[in-house]
Amino acid sequence: MTYSEVQALLVAYGRTIGLTGLLGHSLSSMLTRILVATAGLNHCPGSDLDNVLAAILSVDSPADGESTGPDILNLLTSGTYGILGGTTDTNTGPTIITGDLGLSPGTSVTGFPPGTVIGTQHITDSAAAQAQLDLTAAYLDAEGRAGATIVAGNLGGQTLAPGLYKSTSTLAVSSGDLTLSGDGNDVWIFQIASTLTLTPGRKVLLAGGAKAKNVFWQVGSSATLDTTSVFKGTILALTSITANAGAVVEGRLLARNGAVALDSTVVTVPV
């Protein structure tokens, strides 16, 4: 079994014994909590706990330089874009995009200037069309990944380890910040069936050396980064993406079929 699969198994087993709060901890920490919770209980060979222990023993610990979590998404040519829209790209205020700006198949880009693009603008050209094809391939790859840990509602106040996470509805970061904790090779992929929302001032934070280039948010509808929010990772949205006044993004805002709307936003393609 993979690291992510065992992680999901431990979370599921924890729920069967009434143990919550495992999500976001390392395998060793999860196991310690489970063993403490089940201390003194008799376990027969072939029991659920024995199966969990066998699964853990089947996982090789990541060596230095190896990642935990799912395999990284290959964005191909869409990876150079800070902004990629399908219908329109619009901007209000002194937005700064460090990376390329693209639009395909739409033709309307407004607000540059006053917005600044430190990169190349590809408006309804062959490069933008190819980037959309590559975005679609990456989106479908992310959407089709199996073995996810289920999450729901509000991720604010949580710390998540590397892994594949899935929401069957909407997902938000509100009532607290979200921390992604891992090293520089670890990967996070979020599968979101509907909308993604960061409420005003909320943040996605990275800890332990985690890098924004390894964080991906597949959004089945539209995404909104509200005023002064701070976001890490690449959004691959089926429809539209809106970044309201003062939002700061280390990542990419890539929309397949809809608009990307910015307002005094800073977007930096991660390296």
Buried (B, 14 or more C-beta within 10 A) or exposed (E): BBBBBBBBBBBBBBEEEEBEEBBBBBBEEBBEBBEEEBEEEEEEEEEEBEEBBEBBEEBEEBEEEEBBBBEBBEBBBBBBBBBBBBBBBBBBEEBBBBBBBBBBEBEEBEBBEEBEBEBEBBBBEEBBBBBBBBBBBBBEBBBEBEBBBEBEEBBBEBBBBBBBBBBEEBBBBBEEBBBBBBBEBBBBBBBBBBBBBBBBEBBBBBEBEBBBBBBBBBBBBBBBBBBBBBBBBBBBBBBBBBBBBBBBBBBBBBBBBBBBBBBBBBBBBBE
